[in-house]
Each structure stands twice: as C-alpha cells, then as structure tokens.
C-alpha cells in the first residue's frame, strides 16, 4: 500500500509542477507561459463546453 500511495500527495496537489514553475520563473528568470486571458477577470475567460452540455 505504501508503494502505491507514495506519489499520491504530489499528484493530488500538483506541488511538483508548481515548484517547477516557481523555480523557472523566479530563480532562473525564464518567461512565463503566454496566456491571452492574463489581464481578464475570470468571469470573462472563455471556457470549453463539454460534449455532454451540448
């Protein structure tokens, strides 16, 4: 059981990916990913419609 659960905290929280983003952005000075909706409020960001909702 320990073997199966050892990665669950990283997968569940996304902490590894977040740490990589912070290191790349702050420590290495790499540019952030381009997002066209960066300056928009969340309510104005287009969302993908799922096939079930059509």
BAKELUM-278300 format. One record per residue (C-alpha): z, y, x; residue in three letters; residue number from 0. Coordinates in steps of 0.001 Angstrom, whole numbers, plus 524288, in hexadecimal, padded with zeros to 5 digits. Example, Ala and Ser with C-alpha at 12.3 -4.5 7.8 and 13.67 -1.06 7.14 Angstrom:
<rs>
{r {81E78; 7EE6C; 8300C}; 'Ala'; 0} {r {81BE4; 7FBDC; 83566}; 'Ser'; 1} 
</rs>
This chain:
<rs>
{r {80000; 80000; 80000}; 'Unk'; 0} {r {80323; 80963; 80B1A}; 'Unk'; 1} {r {7F5B1; 806F7; 810E6}; 'Unk'; 2} {r {7EF0B; 80A9C; 8041B}; 'Unk'; 3} {r {7F768; 8169C; 801A3}; 'Unk'; 4} {r {7F6E4; 81C7D; 80F53}; 'Unk'; 5} {r {7EB76; 82583; 80C3C}; 'Unk'; 6} {r {7EF3C; 828FB; 7FE58}; 'Unk'; 7} {r {7F649; 83593; 801B2}; 'Unk'; 8} {r {7EAB2; 83ACA; 80973}; 'Unk'; 9} {r {7E0FD; 836FD; 7FEFF}; 'Unk'; 10} {r {7E93D; 83BC9; 7F3B1}; 'Unk'; 11} {r {7EC64; 84912; 7F941}; 'Unk'; 12} {r {7E01E; 84BBF; 80103}; 'Unk'; 13} {r {7E8E7; 8504A; 80C02}; 'Unk'; 14} {r {7E014; 84B5F; 816D4}; 'Unk'; 15} {r {7D458; 852E9; 811C3}; 'Unk'; 16} {r {7DC7B; 85F1C; 80FA3}; 'Unk'; 17} {r {7E1FA; 85E45; 81D5F}; 'Unk'; 18} {r {7D442; 85D01; 822FE}; 'Unk'; 19} {r {7CFE6; 868FE; 81B70}; 'Unk'; 20} {r {7DB73; 870EF; 82050}; 'Unk'; 21} {r {7D944; 86CB8; 82E66}; 'Unk'; 22} {r {7CAB7; 86FBD; 82DB4}; 'Unk'; 23} {r {7CCC1; 87CD8; 82714}; 'Unk'; 24} {r {7D8BD; 88252; 82DE0}; 'Unk'; 25} {r {7D99A; 87BC5; 83B1B}; 'Unk'; 26} {r {7CB60; 87985; 83E9C}; 'Unk'; 27} {r {7C615; 8859F; 837BD}; 'Unk'; 28} {r {7BB43; 87E24; 830FC}; 'Unk'; 29} {r {7B52B; 88485; 824F5}; 'Unk'; 30} {r {7B942; 88016; 81788}; 'Unk'; 31} {r {7B049; 8787D; 80EB5}; 'Unk'; 32} {r {7A6C3; 88128; 80751}; 'Unk'; 33} {r {7AA46; 88260; 7F8FE}; 'Unk'; 34} {r {7A2C4; 88B66; 7EFE6}; 'Unk'; 35} {r {7AE60; 88C77; 7E69A}; 'Unk'; 36} {r {7B874; 890E5; 7F08B}; 'Unk'; 37} {r {7BA25; 89E87; 7EABD}; 'Unk'; 38} {r {7B9C1; 89A32; 7DC89}; 'Unk'; 39} {r {7C575; 89778; 7D3DC}; 'Unk'; 40} {r {7C72F; 88900; 7D0E8}; 'Unk'; 41} {r {7C3D1; 88ADF; 7C294}; 'Unk'; 42} {r {7B644; 88FE9; 7C682}; 'Unk'; 43} {r {7B30C; 884B3; 7CFC3}; 'Unk'; 44} {r {7A895; 87BDB; 7C9F7}; 'Unk'; 45} {r {7AD3A; 86E15; 7C761}; 'Unk'; 46} {r {7A54B; 8618C; 7C6E3}; 'Unk'; 47} {r {7A44A; 85B77; 7B98D}; 'Unk'; 48} {r {7A7A9; 84D1E; 7B96F}; 'Unk'; 49} {r {79DCF; 843EF; 7B2F5}; 'Unk'; 50} {r {7A7FF; 84025; 7A8C7}; 'Unk'; 51} {r {7A943; 84E2A; 7A3D0}; 'Unk'; 52} {r {79AB6; 84FC9; 7A0BB}; 'Unk'; 53} 
</rs>
